[in-house]
Amino acid sequence: MALTDAQLTDSGLPATGAGRILLIACGALAREILDLKRTNGWDHMDLTCLPAKYHLFPDKITEAVGDAVTRHRDGYETIFVVYADCGTGGLLQAACAEMGVEMISGPHCYSFFEGNERFAAQSESEITTFYLTDFLVRQFEAFIIKPMGLDRHPELRDMYFGNYEKLVYQAQTNDPSLTEKARAAAHTLGLTFERRFTGYGDLQTTLKRL
């Protein structure tokens, strides 16, 4: 069943309180988190997601996360924020510290999918690399092409991507159809293509620690 942007939850899990953890996450991570919950039997975790479109408007993230923490705080022993900095310039981390809730480490999801240490180590050599995750491959038109106006003005491609050389598809899953979509996206942007299987990276290890 397709997942939507709107307040994704695995609702229907009425038990809250002692021992339960609420994950407040970006909607772009919903599919991956639900898969990790299912395969690991993490039934003590509930999930609520803010709209994935905040990926395009990071100034909305900090306030929205704060509102979600306030709304759900009384129902859970632990609240964990599954956002990296995601363009908030440190504001999200400061807000989480003030609210007394933890968040996943890293500058963005590309980093924690790769593994923050590995991503940092290779970041200088990949400064001209554009990244896509499973979610962004699926939503390439909605999150890359249309917001940048490339559907209406394809001539803008070189202005946006002229300084990039390579598109790296960070694959969370082994899905040949997604690989072909990612390859087509690289062609559309005029970039060379590399598929790199990352799995769930630090997302999995962080949630396992919880």
C-alpha positions as CSV (number, residue, x, y, z in Angstrom):
1,M,0.0,0.0,0.0
2,A,1.4,3.4,-0.9
3,L,2.4,5.7,1.9
4,T,1.3,9.3,1.9
5,D,2.8,12.5,3.2
6,A,0.1,13.2,5.7
7,Q,0.8,12.3,9.3
8,L,1.9,8.8,8.6
9,T,1.5,6.6,11.7
10,D,1.2,3.0,12.4
11,S,-1.9,3.9,14.3
12,G,-4.0,1.3,15.8
13,L,-1.3,0.7,18.4
14,P,-3.3,2.1,21.3
15,A,-1.0,1.1,24.1
16,T,1.2,4.0,25.2
17,G,3.0,4.8,28.4
18,A,5.7,2.9,30.3
19,G,8.3,1.3,28.1
20,R,6.9,2.7,24.8
21,I,8.9,4.8,22.4
22,L,7.5,7.2,19.9
23,L,9.6,7.9,16.7
24,I,8.9,11.3,15.2
25,A,10.3,11.1,11.7
26,C,10.5,12.6,8.3
27,G,7.8,11.1,6.0
28,A,10.6,10.2,3.6
29,L,11.8,7.6,6.1
30,A,8.4,6.0,6.8
31,R,8.8,3.0,4.6
32,E,12.3,2.2,5.9
33,I,11.3,2.6,9.6
34,L,8.2,0.5,9.2
35,D,10.3,-2.2,7.6
36,L,12.9,-2.1,10.4
37,K,10.1,-2.3,13.0
38,R,8.5,-5.3,11.3
39,T,11.7,-7.3,10.6
40,N,13.1,-6.7,14.1
41,G,9.8,-7.1,16.0
42,W,10.1,-3.6,17.6
43,D,6.5,-3.6,18.8
44,H,7.3,-1.2,21.6
45,M,7.9,1.5,19.0
46,D,5.2,3.7,17.4
47,L,5.8,5.9,14.5
48,T,4.4,9.3,13.5
49,C,5.8,11.2,10.5
50,L,5.8,14.8,9.5
51,P,5.2,15.6,5.8
52,A,8.0,14.5,3.5
53,K,7.7,17.8,1.6
54,Y,9.5,19.5,4.5
55,H,12.5,18.1,2.8
56,L,12.0,21.1,0.5
57,F,11.3,23.6,3.3
58,P,13.7,22.8,6.2
59,D,12.7,26.0,8.0
60,K,9.4,24.3,8.9
61,I,11.0,21.2,10.5
62,T,12.1,22.5,13.9
63,E,8.7,24.0,14.8
64,A,6.8,21.0,13.5
65,V,9.0,18.6,15.5
66,G,8.5,20.7,18.6
67,D,4.7,20.7,18.2
68,A,4.8,16.9,17.7
69,V,6.9,16.4,20.9
70,T,4.5,18.6,22.9
71,R,1.4,16.8,21.5
72,H,2.7,13.3,22.3
73,R,5.0,13.8,25.3
74,D,2.5,12.6,28.0
75,G,1.8,9.3,26.2
76,Y,5.3,7.9,25.9
77,E,8.2,7.1,28.1
78,T,10.7,8.0,25.4
79,I,10.4,10.2,22.3
80,F,13.1,10.0,19.6
81,V,13.4,12.3,16.6
82,V,14.4,10.6,13.4
83,Y,15.6,13.7,11.6
84,A,19.2,14.6,11.1
85,D,20.0,18.4,10.9
86,C,18.4,18.4,7.5
87,G,19.2,22.0,6.6
88,T,18.0,23.5,9.9
89,G,21.4,25.0,10.7
90,G,21.6,23.4,14.1
91,L,18.2,24.8,15.2
92,L,16.6,21.3,15.4
93,Q,19.4,20.0,17.6
94,A,19.1,23.0,19.9
95,A,15.4,22.5,20.1
96,C,15.7,18.8,20.9
97,A,18.3,19.5,23.6
98,E,15.9,22.1,25.1
99,M,13.0,19.6,25.1
100,G,15.2,16.8,26.4
101,V,14.7,14.4,23.5
102,E,17.3,12.7,21.4
103,M,17.7,12.8,17.7
104,I,19.6,10.8,15.1
105,S,23.1,12.0,14.4
106,G,24.3,13.4,11.1
107,P,23.9,16.4,8.7
108,H,21.2,14.6,6.6
109,C,19.8,11.2,5.6
110,Y,22.4,10.7,2.9
111,S,25.0,10.7,5.7
112,F,23.3,8.4,8.1
113,F,22.3,5.9,5.4
114,E,25.9,5.8,4.2
115,G,27.1,5.7,7.8
116,N,28.1,9.1,9.3
117,E,31.8,8.3,9.7
118,R,32.2,6.9,6.2
119,F,30.2,9.8,4.7
120,A,32.4,12.3,6.5
121,A,35.6,10.6,5.4
122,Q,34.7,10.6,1.7
123,S,32.8,13.9,1.6
124,E,35.7,16.0,0.2
125,S,36.2,13.5,-2.7
126,E,32.5,13.5,-3.5
127,I,31.9,17.2,-3.4
128,T,30.5,17.1,-7.0
129,T,28.2,14.2,-6.2
130,F,24.4,14.3,-6.1
131,Y,22.7,11.7,-4.0
132,L,19.4,9.9,-4.2
133,T,17.8,7.5,-1.7
134,D,15.1,4.9,-2.4
135,F,12.5,7.5,-1.5
136,L,13.9,10.2,-3.8
137,V,14.2,7.8,-6.7
138,R,10.5,7.0,-6.3
139,Q,9.6,10.7,-5.9
140,F,12.2,12.0,-8.4
141,E,9.6,14.0,-10.4
142,A,7.8,15.4,-7.3
143,F,10.9,16.3,-5.3
144,I,13.5,17.2,-7.9
145,I,12.2,17.9,-11.3
146,K,9.0,19.8,-10.5
147,P,10.2,22.0,-7.6
148,M,13.2,23.1,-9.7
149,G,11.0,23.8,-12.6
150,L,12.8,21.4,-14.9
151,D,9.6,20.0,-16.2
152,R,8.8,23.4,-17.6
153,H,12.3,24.7,-18.3
154,P,14.6,21.8,-19.0
155,E,17.2,24.3,-20.1
156,L,17.8,25.2,-16.4
157,R,19.4,21.7,-15.9
158,D,22.9,22.9,-16.5
159,M,22.5,25.9,-14.2
160,Y,21.4,23.6,-11.3
161,F,23.6,20.6,-12.0
162,G,26.5,21.9,-14.1
163,N,28.9,21.6,-11.2
164,Y,27.9,18.1,-10.4
165,E,29.7,15.1,-12.0
166,K,28.1,12.0,-10.6
167,L,24.7,10.8,-9.2
168,V,25.1,8.2,-6.5
169,Y,22.0,6.1,-5.8
170,Q,22.2,5.1,-2.1
171,A,20.1,1.9,-2.3
172,Q,18.3,0.9,0.9
173,T,16.9,-2.2,-0.9
174,N,17.8,-4.5,-3.8
175,D,15.1,-3.4,-6.2
176,P,16.1,-3.6,-9.9
177,S,13.3,-1.3,-10.9
178,L,14.5,1.4,-8.6
179,T,18.0,1.0,-9.9
180,E,16.7,1.6,-13.5
181,K,14.8,4.6,-12.3
182,A,17.9,6.0,-10.6
183,R,19.9,5.4,-13.8
184,A,17.3,7.2,-15.8
185,A,17.4,10.1,-13.3
186,A,21.2,10.4,-13.7
187,H,20.7,10.5,-17.5
188,T,18.1,13.2,-17.1
189,L,20.5,15.3,-15.1
190,G,23.4,14.7,-17.3
191,L,25.5,12.9,-14.7
192,T,27.4,9.7,-14.5
193,F,25.7,7.0,-12.4
194,E,26.8,4.9,-9.5
195,R,24.7,2.5,-7.4
196,R,25.9,2.1,-3.8
197,F,24.0,-0.4,-1.6
198,T,23.9,1.2,1.9
199,G,21.0,-0.6,3.4
200,Y,19.7,1.3,6.4
201,G,23.1,2.3,7.7
202,D,23.1,4.3,11.0
203,L,19.3,4.5,10.9
204,Q,19.2,0.7,11.8
205,T,22.0,0.8,14.3
206,T,20.5,3.9,16.1
207,L,17.0,2.4,16.4
208,K,18.5,-0.9,17.5
209,R,20.2,0.9,20.4
210,L,16.8,2.2,21.5
